[in-house]
Amino acid sequence: MNQACQTAFIDWKTNYLTTEGCPAGAYRVHRSIAYDYDTVSEGIAWGMLICVLMENETNLTKKYFDGLWQYYQSYLNEKGLMSWKISRTGEITGKDSATEANENVAMALLYASKQWTDYQNINYYQEARKIISQMMSHEVERKTFVLKPGSSWGGYKITNPAYYDLAYYRIWKKIDPDWQNVIERGNKTYDYFYNNYQTGLYPDWCVADGTKTHLSYNFTYDACQVPLKQGIDYLWNGEGKKYLNKFTDWLAKKTDSKPAMILDGYRLEGMTIGKYHNAAFVGPACIAAMSAKNYQYWLDLLYEDLVNSETGGTWGYYPDTIRLISLLIVSGNMPNHWKPIEDKDPLLWQKS
């Protein structure tokens, strides 16, 4: 499994990590040809997380991690968070922040504070705390504690279930107790779909009470990440098992336990609307299947499909990135270094 991660990392690094269009010394993750090789903050965030988790004697990823962090800092908006979309030549084409990206950047920095303790020019821990504070100030609707998709829009009337990283918040609430309120708000949104649909599926976008907005109310390329996020929370904290079980039961039955039958879109009632099979949907399903021992057969099939997924191509960036993150999680290479969470931890909970 470690070798599968290594092979996937080399493939991902070759295809998507570049210095083209970067400030001197920086790296960026570019999207595929379909997006004219631009960069989104989501890619920088996943890239930082991948690099810090893949550090070993072979990879020596610190230079990539620090280079990605430099790129992030080169495009800060007025809120002190990265503008979400940058052209391949370095022009800002989307100024607002992207909440999901900042969550993964903050978590990657916390991992870096464990992985590289000498700090030198970057105090990873302090930088993580800064982003966590900025997210609470600008990307959480304070009256409702609903997670906003960016700093300048969304809230109760429009939110994205896939943006909730409850496993992260259980760590961050030691820094700011208000993250507990975001955990509770996220679970309320999850519970609406758990209680009202038989599939365990979630929409790309919804009102915080679970009802429809003007954006996609189907399980497609945003919502496919929900089982991944819920899976991390279960693997780290034993939380959310009911959500994962319901989704896994439905998906195995829907596909007759054939991973190749998983497609890239479903209505919440279970009707198939997608046409393509790719790792963006298989990877999170694989993580979800880790929630109970009786899913082992299904888990093995999903893992085999994930390892053998085709990579690259016109739209490869997103499924290939989710594939690598999923392989890291399934293989145990994305551990919770902060459990049990105790104030005594001298590194994470040091005073600012």
Residue pairs with C-beta under 8 A, 6 or more apart in sequence:
1 327
1 330
1 331
1 332
2 331
2 333
4 307
4 327
4 331
5 54
5 324
5 327
5 328
5 331
5 333
6 54
6 58
6 59
8 311
8 323
8 324
8 327
9 50
9 54
9 59
9 324
11 311
11 312
11 320
12 50
12 311
12 320
12 321
12 324
13 64
15 311
15 312
15 316
15 317
15 320
16 29
16 30
16 31
16 43
16 47
16 317
16 320
16 321
17 27
17 28
17 29
17 47
17 64
18 27
18 28
18 29
18 30
19 26
19 27
19 28
19 67
20 28
20 30
20 37
20 88
21 28
21 39
21 87
21 88
21 89
21 90
22 28
22 67
22 71
22 90
23 70
23 71
23 74
23 90
25 67
25 70
26 67
26 68
26 70
26 71
26 74
27 47
27 64
27 67
27 68
27 70
27 71
28 39
28 43
28 44
28 47
28 68
28 71
28 86
29 39
29 43
29 44
29 46
29 47
29 68
29 317
29 321
30 37
30 38
30 39
30 43
30 88
30 317
31 37
31 38
31 39
31 40
31 43
31 317
31 318
32 313
32 314
32 315
32 316
32 317
33 314
34 314
34 315
35 317
36 87
36 88
37 88
38 85
38 86
38 87
38 88
38 93
39 71
39 85
39 86
39 88
40 84
40 85
40 86
40 94
40 98
40 101
41 72
41 82
41 83
41 84
41 85
41 97
41 98
41 101
41 102
41 105
42 84
42 98
42 100
42 101
42 104
43 317
43 321
44 68
44 71
44 72
44 82
44 101
44 105
45 100
45 101
45 102
45 103
45 104
45 105
45 108
46 104
46 321
46 325
47 64
47 68
48 65
48 68
48 69
48 72
48 104
48 105
48 108
48 109
48 112
49 104
49 107
49 108
49 111
49 325
49 334
50 321
50 324
50 325
50 328
51 61
51 62
51 64
51 65
51 68
51 108
52 61
52 65
52 108
52 111
52 112
52 115
53 111
53 328
53 333
53 334
54 61
54 328
54 333
55 61
55 62
55 65
55 115
55 116
62 116
65 108
65 112
66 121
66 122
69 105
69 109
69 122
69 127
72 82
72 105
73 82
75 82
75 83
75 86
75 92
76 82
76 83
77 83
77 95
77 96
77 97
77 151
79 97
79 134
79 137
79 138
79 151
80 130
80 134
81 97
81 102
81 131
81 134
81 135
81 138
81 139
81 151
82 97
82 98
82 101
82 102
82 105
83 92
83 94
83 95
83 96
83 97
84 94
84 95
84 96
84 97
84 98
84 101
84 150
85 92
85 93
85 94
86 92
86 93
86 94
87 93
96 150
96 151
96 152
96 153
97 138
97 139
97 150
97 151
98 149
98 150
99 135
99 139
99 147
99 148
99 149
99 150
99 151
99 160
99 163
100 149
100 160
100 162
100 163
100 165
102 131
102 134
102 135
102 139
103 135
103 163
103 165
103 168
104 165
105 131
106 128
106 131
106 132
106 135
106 168
106 172
107 128
107 165
107 168
109 124
109 125
109 127
109 128
109 131
110 124
110 125
110 128
110 171
110 338
110 348
111 337
112 122
112 124
113 124
113 125
113 128
113 347
113 348
114 337
114 347
116 124
117 347
125 347
125 348
125 350
126 352
129 175
129 352
132 172
132 175
132 176
133 175
133 176
136 176
136 178
136 179
138 148
138 151
139 147
139 148
139 150
139 151
140 146
140 147
140 148
140 178
140 182
141 147
141 148
141 154
141 155
141 156
143 156
144 155
144 156
144 185
144 208
145 178
145 181
145 182
145 184
145 185
146 154
146 155
146 156
146 159
146 185
146 208
147 159
147 160
147 163
147 164
147 182
147 185
147 186
148 154
148 155
148 159
149 158
149 159
149 160
149 163
154 160
155 208
156 207
156 208
156 209
157 207
157 208
157 213
158 205
158 206
158 207
158 213
158 215
159 189
159 205
159 206
159 207
159 208
160 204
160 205
160 222
161 186
161 189
161 190
161 193
161 202
161 203
161 206
161 223
161 226
162 202
162 204
162 222
162 223
162 224
162 225
162 226
162 229
164 182
164 186
164 189
164 190
164 229
165 229
165 232
166 183
166 186
166 187
166 229
166 230
166 233
166 239
166 240
167 229
167 232
167 233
167 236
167 237
167 239
167 336
169 179
169 180
169 182
169 183
169 186
170 179
170 183
170 233
170 236
170 237
170 239
170 341
171 336
171 338
171 341
171 348
172 179
173 179
173 180
173 183
174 341
174 343
174 348
174 349
175 349
185 208
188 208
189 206
189 208
189 209
189 210
190 202
190 230
190 240
190 243
192 209
192 210
193 200
193 201
193 202
193 203
193 210
193 268
194 200
194 242
194 243
194 246
196 210
197 268
197 269
198 246
198 250
198 269
198 270
199 246
199 247
199 250
199 254
199 266
199 268
199 269
199 270
200 243
200 244
200 245
200 246
200 247
200 248
200 249
200 250
200 251
201 219
201 223
201 247
201 250
201 266
201 268
201 270
202 219
202 223
202 226
202 268
203 212
203 216
203 217
203 218
203 219
203 223
203 268
204 215
204 216
204 217
204 218
204 219
204 220
204 221
204 222
204 223
205 213
205 215
205 216
205 217
205 222
206 212
206 213
206 217
207 213
216 222
217 268
218 265
218 266
218 267
218 268
218 273
219 265
219 266
219 267
219 268
220 264
220 265
220 273
220 274
221 264
221 280
221 318
224 264
224 280
224 281
224 284
224 322
225 284
225 322
226 284
227 243
227 244
227 247
227 284
227 285
227 287
227 288
228 283
228 284
228 287
228 288
228 322
228 325
228 326
228 329
230 240
230 243
230 244
230 288
231 244
231 284
231 287
231 288
231 290
231 291
231 329
232 287
232 329
232 334
233 239
233 240
234 240
234 241
234 244
234 290
234 291
235 287
235 290
235 329
235 336
236 336
236 339
237 336
237 339
241 291
241 292
244 288
244 289
244 290
244 291
245 291
245 292
247 285
247 288
248 285
248 288
248 289
248 291
248 292
248 295
248 298
250 270
251 262
251 285
251 288
252 295
252 298
254 261
254 270
254 272
255 261
255 262
257 297
257 298
257 301
258 301
259 282
259 285
259 301
259 302
259 304
259 305
260 277
260 305
261 277
262 277
262 281
262 282
262 285
263 272
263 274
263 275
263 276
263 277
263 281
264 274
264 275
264 276
264 277
264 278
264 280
264 281
265 272
265 273
265 274
265 275
266 272
266 273
266 274
267 273
274 281
278 309
278 319
279 306
279 309
279 319
279 320
279 322
279 323
279 326
280 318
280 319
280 322
280 323
282 302
282 305
282 306
282 309
282 323
282 326
283 306
283 322
283 323
283 325
283 326
283 327
284 322
284 326
285 302
286 299
286 302
286 303
286 306
286 326
286 330
287 326
287 329
287 330
289 295
289 298
289 299
289 302
290 299
290 330
303 330
306 323
306 326
306 327
306 330
307 327
309 319
309 323
311 319
311 320
311 323
312 320
325 334
328 334
338 345
338 348
342 349
343 349
